[in-house]
Amino acid sequence: MKNPIAIFLIVVGLAMLLAVFYAGYKSFQTFTVEINAQGDVVQALAENSGILIELLVKVAFLAVALAAGSVVLGRGVDLLKGCPQG
């Protein structure tokens, strides 16, 4: 019989990866930007820094969630194959 912990980790890892994909795709579909680009580059960046910070936080969260899902999935596959962990 297959290791039930390995199957559980694989299912959880896949669910995490699918959730990250769904969140990223949903954000991509609904994302709109209205940038006020009057003046020079420094002034435009200063006025729109809130949008940039929000985007940075979203991308960082998705990257961390993607990494966590990949690790969980990898550990499940390693357990299923019977590879030693180390």
C-alpha positions, -999 to +999 in steps of 0.1 A: +000+000+000+012+035-008+022+058+020-009+078+031+012+107+043+029+110+009-004+110-009-017+136+015+013+158+010+010+155-028-027+165-027-020+194-004+009+206-025-011+204-057-040+222-040-016+250-029-002+253-064-036+254-080-048+281-054-017+302-063-024+299-100-061+308-095-053+338-073-027+350-098-050+345-128-079+362-111-058+392-102-045+393-138-080+393-152-093+420-129-063+443-127-066+478-141-042+507-136-048+544-140-014+560-139-011+597-136+020+604-157+022+642-155+056+657-150+089+639-149+096+603-140+104+609-103+071+628-098+051+600-116+067+573-095+060+593-063+024+598-072+019+562-081+040+545-054+009+531-037+001+510-068+036+498-071+038+488-034+005+469-037+017+450-068+050+442-050+032+428-020+009+407-042+037+393-062+058+385-031+028+367-015+022+346-046+060+338-048+061+326-012+029+306-016+042+290-048+075+281-031+057+265-001+034+245-024+064+233-044+082+222-013+052+203+001+046+186-033+083+177-035+084+162-001+053+141-009+069+128-041+101+120-022+081+100+004+062+082-023+094+072-041+110+062-009+139+086-013+159+094+018+154+129+031+183+149+041 
